Every structure is written in C-alpha cells, then in structure tokens.
Amino acid sequence: MKTRQWAWLAGLLLAGAAHAGEPAYSKAYNACMDRADGVTQGMVECMGGEIDRQDARLNRAYRQVSAALPAKRRTLLQTVQRQWMRYRDANCGFYYDPDGGTMARVQAVDCKLQMTAERAGELEALRPR
C-alpha cells in the first residue's frame, strides 16, 4: 500500500475512534430537557429541536467532506449517506411501537437524535484538515 493510502486508512480508523462514545448535544437542548422535567411532550419537543440542530451539523460536515473528494468518491459518499438515512429512519421507526405507550415515542425520537448526532460526528472526523 502506498503511504497516502495508509494515511487515508489511518485517518478513517482514527475518525471512527474519535466519534465513539456519547454524542455532543447543544446547551440549548440540555436546558430544554431540564425545563421539560420528564414530561413526554416537552421532551419530544426538545429532541425535535436538537434533531434540527444536529441535522444542520450533519449537512455542514457532509458538504465539507463531499467537496474535498474526487467525483467517484463523492458519488460513493452520496450513496452511503442515502443508505444511512434509510437505515436510521427504519431503525428508529421500529422503536415507535403503537402499543408501546408514550415511552415508545420518546425512544423513537431519541434514536433519531442519537444516530444523527453520531453520524454528524463521524462526518466531521472525515473533514479535510
């Protein structure tokens, strides 16, 4: 393998390690959740706002990574991102059990929030430095 290929592989491995763990949420989200005080509707609204913030973060990182790639890799990234979105939506949709009560809704929304924040971190780690 060429040195450049090893550097790319090492960057990918480090990116994976860098985004592992708890996703980073905004201060606004944490304050909102404190105000929600465990009330389902309030929690879901807080999560919805944070999903919007994390989705914007994800889109920024995606554009930055995409802009730095050659055309073939850019097309591959686009395919991977679309597949990831379908997986995230299906996976988190599964959590929403119509017979699961109000917690099922919270779990489904939390799943989408977590997965979006984690993917944003993953893409941020791949941005050119």
ABEGO torsion letter per residue (X at the ends): XBAAAAAAAAAAAAAAAAABEBBBBBAAAAAAAAAAGGBAAAAAAAAAAAAAAAAAAAAAAAAAAAAABBAAAAAAAAAAAAAAAAAAAAAAAAABBAAAEAAAAAAAAAAAAAAAAAAAAAAAAABBX
